[in-house]
Amino acid sequence: MSSNSFHIMVETKTKGKFRMEVEHYYSSAQVERFKIKGKNDRYILMEKRLDLKRQPWKVTKVDINTSNYQEAAMALRDMQDAIDSYLNQKGNKKEP
């Protein structure tokens, strides 16, 4: 089990850019779990299932306010891409 934090930038068309803290709170051979924190104690819990090639991401809990679901879906995709980049960098550091 690990607990690492890093920041990502998420940009939306109507609300602008947001800096969010991502906590990588669980890691195993099958799954990586993340808590993405916004302001005012808002958060999203997501996990990446490593054994699945198609649709590996699962949003397990959402505590955010949104009026535009399409924009929220695009922001979630951007978050997933940023976390994938983090996981790729983390994986490359482990190799000699």
C-alpha positions, 0 to 999 in steps of 0.5 A: 500500500502506498500514499503519494500525492501530486498535482494536475491541471484540468481545464474546462471550457466554461470554468477555466483551469483548476489545479487539483491534488491527486492522492495515490492511496492504494496500489496492487498488482490488479488495481491502482486507486486515486482520490482527486481533491478539489476545493471545498472538500470536493473529491472524486474516487477513481481506480484503474484496473490494470488487468483490463485493456478496454475501459480500465478506469472506474469512477467509484464515488463522485462528490462534485457539483456539475451542471454540464455533464459533457464538460465533466466527462471531458474533465474526467478523461483529462484527469485519467490521462494525467494519472496515466502519465504519472503511472508511466513515469513511476513505472519507468523510474523502477526500471534500471 
